[in-house]
Amino acid sequence: MPEIAVIGAGGWGTAVAVTLAQKPDVRVRLLCTQEASGREILAKRENVPQLPGVRIPDTVTITLSPEEALTGADGWLVAIPTAYLRTALARFRPFTRPDLPVISLTKGIEVDTFRRPTEILSEMLGVKRLCVLSGPSHAEEVARGQPTSVVAASPDAELAAWVQRHVGGERLRVYTNADLIGVELAGALKNVLGIAAGLCDGLNFGDNTKSALLTRGLVEMQRFGVTHGASPETFFGLAGVGDLITTCFSPHGRNRRVGERIARGEKLDEVLRGPMVAEGVLTARSVYERVTRAGLYAPILTAVYRVLYEGRPPLEVASELLDRPQKGEQ
C-alpha cells in the first residue's frame, strides 16, 4: 500500500489529500508548511478559510513535521505556490532519494528565472522522476467529489501511469501525456487569461466578448508554448482549453476574480490580500518578459501585463485590442 505525502495544505493540497483518502489502497500524509494555518487544520481537521465544510478524513495523517510526512513516502505531491516553492523545498531535500516520484500540483512560472515548477523541483531536490498533474480542477469541487478529469504529464511513461493508478479514482479521472513542458506552460498561461476574463466581467462585457477572448487567447497560449518546446496539440487538451474554460467562467476562479475586482476599481494590492494565491499575477510578468524577449505576437497576454503592472485602465486597454488592424483568422 503506497504512502503518499501531499506537501502544502492550501485549498488544492487539502482537496487532493481528501480525494486520495477515499482510496482504500493509499495512505495519505498531509504536510502543512504554514505553522499558524497548519495548527488550525490539525485542530479542526478542516481547512476553514479555503474549503469550509469539507472534513479531512481521520485516515489522513496531518502534520507540521517534514520528517513525519516525508520519511519513507512512496511519492510526493507538491502543492506550494510558485512564489514560495524554492524556499520551501530547501527544507525537504534531506528526505529525498534518487528514485522518488515527485508530482507537481503547482500552476505558475517563477519570476526572474522563468523556471517551471518541475524545474525548480529538480534543482532543489535533485530528483529525476518528475510529473505534473494539471487540468480543470477547482479545489472546491474536487474536495466535494464532483467528477473531474486531469492529466498526468511526464516523459517517464511509467511514472505517469503510476500517478494515473494511485491518484486517479472514481470521481477523479486521470489521463496521461508525455508533454510535460506543454502541460505545465498551459497551466500557467491559462491563469493570465483568467485575469483577462475577469476584466471582461468587471467591465460588464458579454458572452461574445469572453468567447472571443478565450479563442484568441488559446492561440497565444499555443504560440507561446510551441516557442518554448511544447507540443501544439497539448493546448487543445485538458491542461489547455479544458482548464482555460474552467478558469475563465467559474465563480471559484481566483485569477478571474482578480481581474473582475480590478476592472471595478480596486487596487491590485488590495485584491491580493487574503489566504488564496492568484498565480496569474506573477505569471503575467514573467510571460510578458519572455514575449518581449522572443518578439512573440501576444496582444492579450501583453494587455493583462499593462493593466497589472503599468496601471493602464482596463477599458482603455480593451479598446486598444479592438482597434488593431483587421486580419485573417489563420
C-alpha positions in Angstrom: 0.0 0.0 0.0 1.7 3.2 -1.1 2.2 6.1 1.3 1.8 9.4 -0.5 2.8 12.7 1.0 0.9 15.8 0.0 3.1 18.9 0.6 1.1 22.1 1.1 -2.2 22.4 2.9 -3.7 25.2 0.8 -7.0 24.6 -0.9 -5.7 22.4 -3.7 -3.3 20.3 -1.5 -6.1 19.7 1.0 -8.6 18.8 -1.7 -6.1 16.2 -3.2 -5.5 14.8 0.3 -9.2 14.4 0.9 -9.6 12.7 -2.5 -6.7 10.3 -2.0 -8.2 9.3 1.4 -11.2 7.8 -0.4 -8.9 5.2 -2.0 -8.6 2.1 0.2 -5.2 1.2 -1.3 -3.4 4.5 -0.5 -2.3 6.1 2.8 -2.1 9.8 2.9 0.1 12.3 4.8 -0.7 16.0 4.6 2.2 18.3 5.4 1.2 21.8 6.5 4.0 24.2 5.5 2.5 27.2 7.3 2.5 26.9 11.1 -0.5 29.0 12.0 -2.9 27.7 9.5 -1.4 24.2 9.9 -2.2 24.2 13.6 -5.8 25.2 12.9 -6.2 22.5 10.3 -4.7 20.0 12.7 -7.1 21.0 15.5 -10.3 21.2 13.4 -9.4 18.7 10.6 -10.8 21.3 8.2 -9.3 24.0 6.0 -11.8 26.6 7.1 -10.7 29.6 5.1 -10.4 27.7 1.8 -12.6 24.6 2.0 -15.2 25.3 4.6 -17.4 22.3 5.4 -15.0 19.8 4.0 -13.7 17.5 6.7 -10.3 15.9 6.3 -10.8 12.1 7.0 -9.2 10.6 10.1 -7.2 8.3 7.9 -5.1 11.3 6.7 -2.1 12.0 8.8 -1.9 15.8 9.2 1.4 17.1 10.4 3.7 20.1 10.5 6.8 17.9 10.6 8.6 17.3 7.3 10.3 14.3 8.9 7.0 12.7 9.8 5.3 13.5 6.5 8.2 12.7 4.1 10.3 9.9 5.6 9.8 6.7 3.6 6.9 8.1 1.5 6.5 6.4 -1.8 5.7 9.6 -3.7 5.4 13.3 -3.1 2.6 15.6 -4.4 3.8 19.2 -4.1 1.1 21.9 -3.9 3.1 25.0 -3.0 2.6 28.3 -4.9 5.4 29.0 -7.3 6.5 32.2 -5.4 7.2 30.2 -2.3 8.3 26.9 -3.9 12.1 27.3 -4.0 12.3 28.5 -0.4 10.0 25.8 1.0 11.8 22.9 -0.8 15.2 23.7 0.8 13.9 22.0 4.0 12.8 18.8 2.3 15.9 17.7 0.4 17.2 15.5 3.3 14.2 13.3 2.8 14.6 12.6 -0.9 16.1 9.6 -2.7 17.1 9.0 -6.3 14.1 7.0 -7.3 11.5 9.2 -5.5 8.5 10.1 -7.7 7.7 13.8 -7.3 4.4 15.2 -8.8 3.9 18.9 -9.1 0.4 20.3 -8.5 1.5 23.9 -9.0 0.5 26.1 -11.9 2.8 29.0 -12.4 6.2 30.3 -13.5 9.0 31.6 -11.3 9.6 35.3 -11.6 13.0 36.4 -12.9 14.3 32.8 -13.6 11.3 31.7 -15.7 11.6 28.2 -14.2 8.6 25.9 -14.4 7.7 24.2 -11.1 9.2 20.8 -12.1 12.4 22.6 -13.0 12.5 24.1 -9.5 11.8 20.7 -8.0 14.6 19.1 -10.0 17.1 21.8 -9.0 16.2 21.9 -5.3 15.5 18.3 -4.6 17.9 16.6 -7.0 15.2 14.2 -8.2 14.7 13.0 -11.8 11.3 11.2 -11.7 9.1 14.2 -12.2 5.5 14.6 -13.3 2.9 17.4 -13.4 -0.8 16.9 -12.6 -2.9 19.6 -14.2 -6.3 20.3 -15.8 -9.7 21.9 -14.9 -9.8 21.1 -11.2 -11.1 23.7 -8.8 -10.3 22.5 -5.2 -13.8 23.4 -4.1 -15.3 20.8 -6.5 -12.7 18.1 -6.2 -12.9 18.1 -2.4 -16.6 17.6 -2.6 -16.4 14.7 -5.0 -17.5 16.4 -8.2 -16.5 14.5 -11.3 -13.2 15.9 -12.6 -10.7 14.9 -15.3 -7.0 15.9 -15.2 -3.8 15.0 -17.0 -0.6 13.5 -15.6 2.3 14.6 -17.8 5.8 13.2 -17.8 8.3 11.9 -20.3 8.6 8.9 -18.0 5.6 6.9 -19.1 5.9 4.5 -16.2 5.7 7.4 -13.7 2.6 8.9 -15.5 0.9 5.5 -15.3 1.9 5.4 -11.5 0.1 8.7 -11.0 -2.9 7.6 -13.0 -3.2 4.4 -10.9 -2.6 5.8 -7.5 -4.1 9.3 -7.8 -7.0 8.6 -10.1 -10.2 7.3 -8.7 -14.0 7.0 -9.1 -14.5 10.8 -9.3 -11.0 11.9 -10.4 -10.2 10.6 -13.9 -6.5 10.9 -14.8 -5.3 10.8 -18.4 -1.6 10.6 -19.3 0.5 12.7 -21.6 4.2 12.8 -22.4 4.4 16.6 -22.9 5.4 17.8 -19.5 6.5 21.2 -20.8 3.2 21.9 -22.7 1.0 20.8 -19.8 3.0 22.9 -17.3 3.0 26.0 -19.5 -0.7 25.6 -20.3 -1.5 25.5 -16.6 0.5 28.7 -16.0 -0.7 30.7 -19.1 -4.4 30.0 -18.6 -4.2 31.9 -15.2 -3.1 35.0 -17.1 -6.1 34.7 -19.4 -8.3 34.1 -16.4 -7.4 37.6 -15.2 -8.3 38.8 -18.7 -11.7 37.1 -18.4 -12.3 38.7 -15.1 -11.5 42.1 -16.6 -14.2 41.4 -19.1 -16.7 40.5 -16.3 -15.8 43.6 -14.4 -16.4 45.8 -17.4 -19.8 44.1 -17.9 -18.9 42.7 -21.3 -20.9 39.7 -22.5 -20.6 36.1 -23.6 -19.5 37.1 -27.1 -16.6 39.0 -25.7 -15.4 36.3 -23.4 -15.7 33.6 -26.0 -13.6 35.6 -28.4 -11.1 36.2 -25.6 -10.8 32.5 -24.9 -10.5 31.6 -28.5 -7.8 34.1 -29.4 -6.1 33.7 -26.0 -5.8 30.0 -26.7 -3.9 30.8 -29.9 -1.5 32.9 -27.9 -1.0 30.1 -25.4 -0.2 27.7 -28.1 2.1 30.1 -29.9 4.0 30.8 -26.6 4.1 27.2 -25.7 5.5 25.9 -29.0 8.2 28.6 -29.0 9.3 27.2 -25.6 9.3 23.5 -26.6 5.7 22.4 -26.1 3.6 20.2 -28.5 0.8 22.3 -30.1 -1.7 19.5 -29.6 -1.4 19.8 -25.8 -3.2 23.2 -25.8 -6.4 21.5 -27.1 -6.5 19.1 -24.2 -7.5 19.2 -20.6 -4.5 21.3 -19.4 -5.1 23.8 -22.2 -8.6 24.6 -23.4 -10.1 22.5 -20.6 -8.5 24.4 -17.8 -8.9 27.7 -19.7 -12.7 27.3 -19.8 -13.0 26.5 -16.1 -10.7 29.3 -15.1 -12.4 31.9 -17.2 -16.0 31.1 -16.4 -16.1 29.6 -12.9 -17.1 31.7 -9.8 -14.3 29.8 -8.0 -11.6 31.1 -10.2 -9.3 33.3 -8.1 -7.5 34.7 -11.2 -10.8 35.6 -12.8 -11.8 37.3 -9.5 -8.6 39.4 -9.5 -9.4 40.8 -13.0 -13.0 41.4 -12.1 -12.2 43.4 -9.0 -9.5 45.5 -10.7 -11.9 46.3 -13.5 -14.4 47.5 -10.9 -11.9 49.9 -9.4 -10.0 48.1 -6.7 -6.2 48.4 -6.4 -4.0 45.3 -7.1 -2.5 45.2 -3.6 -6.0 45.3 -2.0 -7.2 42.5 -4.3 -4.2 40.2 -3.4 -4.8 40.3 0.3 -6.2 37.0 1.6 -5.3 33.4 2.1 -5.5 32.3 -1.6 -2.8 32.9 -4.1 -3.6 34.1 -7.7 -0.7 32.6 -9.6 -1.6 34.6 -12.8 -0.4 37.9 -11.4 3.2 37.0 -11.2 3.0 34.7 -14.2 1.8 37.7 -16.3 5.0 39.5 -15.5 7.2 36.5 -16.4 5.3 35.8 -19.6 5.5 39.4 -20.7 9.3 39.5 -20.3 9.5 36.3 -22.4 7.1 37.6 -25.0 9.2 40.8 -25.3 12.5 38.9 -25.5 11.3 36.5 -28.1 9.4 39.0 -30.2 6.2 37.0 -29.9 2.8 38.4 -31.0 0.6 38.1 -27.9 -1.6 41.1 -27.6 -4.0 39.7 -24.9 -1.2 38.4 -22.6 0.5 41.8 -23.1 -2.7 43.7 -22.3 -3.0 41.9 -18.9 0.5 42.9 -18.0 -0.2 46.5 -18.9 -3.2 46.6 -16.6 -1.5 44.9 -13.7 2.0 46.4 -13.8 1.6 49.7 -15.8 -1.7 50.7 -14.2 -3.5 51.1 -17.5 -7.3 51.4 -17.3 -8.9 48.1 -18.4 -11.4 49.7 -20.7 -8.7 51.7 -22.5 -6.6 48.6 -23.0 -9.7 46.7 -24.2 -10.3 49.4 -26.8 -6.7 49.2 -28.0 -7.2 45.5 -28.6 -10.3 46.1 -30.6 -8.7 48.9 -32.6 -5.9 46.7 -34.0 -5.9 46.2 -37.8 -8.3 43.5 -39.1 -6.6 40.3 -40.2 -7.3 36.7 -41.3 -8.0 34.1 -38.7 -5.3 31.7 -39.9 
